[in-house]
Amino acid sequence: MALIYASGFQVGGTNTMTCTIAGFVATITPATYFAGDETATAFMPVAGYTAFTAACAAAFDAAGGGAWTVTWSYTTGKYTISRATTFTLAFSTAADLRLRAALGFTGDKSGANTYTSDEVPKYVILAAITARTAVTNVYEADGIVEEAVSDGGDAYGTALRTGELLSDWTQAYEAKTAVFTRNAVPVNGWCWQAFFAHHRGTHPFGVTGTGDDDITFPLYMLRADGASFTPQRVTSDDDTYWSIPFRCRDLGLLSP
C-alpha cells in the first residue's frame, strides 16, 4: 500500500467548486471535507468533515445524467468518476478549475464512461517512500501534572484530565519538486510547502498505509510548535532529497 496524506479542506466562500458533467452544471455543496472517501464526523475537533467522494457523487446526481459513481484509490490517491454510458467532463470557470485540481484532472474529458485523475489531486500527497521515519507513536505532553511538597514532605499534585496525545515523525527522501511551491510538480502546485500553509491551525489530515498493524488511518493536526514549514536536506548542500519533520496532535484512528 502507498503512503498517502489526505487533507481536510473547506469548499465555499472563495473556494467554490463546480464543473459541467454530461452537459449539466454541478456544484459541490459548501462544507468541510476529507480528500478521498473518509468521514470524521465523530472526531473532535474535526467533527463535520465528510468524504469528498460522497460530496462529488451527490453533486453530480443532483445535476443530472446519473447515476454517478465516484471512488478514490488508497494506492494512487486518484479519483475515478463513472456512469453506465459515455459522458463529457468540462472545466472552464475559476470554480471549475478549483474542482479540476481537487479531482486531479489536467483538462476536459470526453468519449468514455469512466475517467481517472491524470495526476495526484490537490489536497492529496503521495509520499516518495512508503514509510515514516522516527515515528514516536503516541505520547503525552510534558507539564500535565503540577506538584507541590509541604514542609513535612507530603506531596500534592494537580493533573489535567484531558486525553491529549501527541505524535512526531519525519517524512524522508522527498524530491525538491514535491517539497517547494516554486518547484512544484504536479501543475496544481500541491506540495509539502502548500500542505503546511493549508493545515496549520486549521484543518486535520489523515495518513493511509502507515505499515503499522494497529494503525489503519491515523488522524492528525499540526501543533503550534510544528506548524512551520522547515524542510531539511538529507545530505548537506545537496538539493536532491529533503526530509519533512512533523510534530502533531493525534486525534484518533479512522478505518478505510
PyMOL commands that set and color helices and strands:
alter all, ss='L'
color gray80, all
select helices_A, chain A and resi 52-63+94-103+176-179+181-183+192-199+224-226
alter helices_A, ss='H'
color red, helices_A
select strands_A, chain A and resi 4-11+18-21+24-27+31-34+50-51+69-72+79-90+109-116+124-126+145-149+155-159+165-175+205-208+218-222+232-233+241-253
alter strands_A, ss='S'
color yellow, strands_A
deselect
rebuild
show_as cartoon
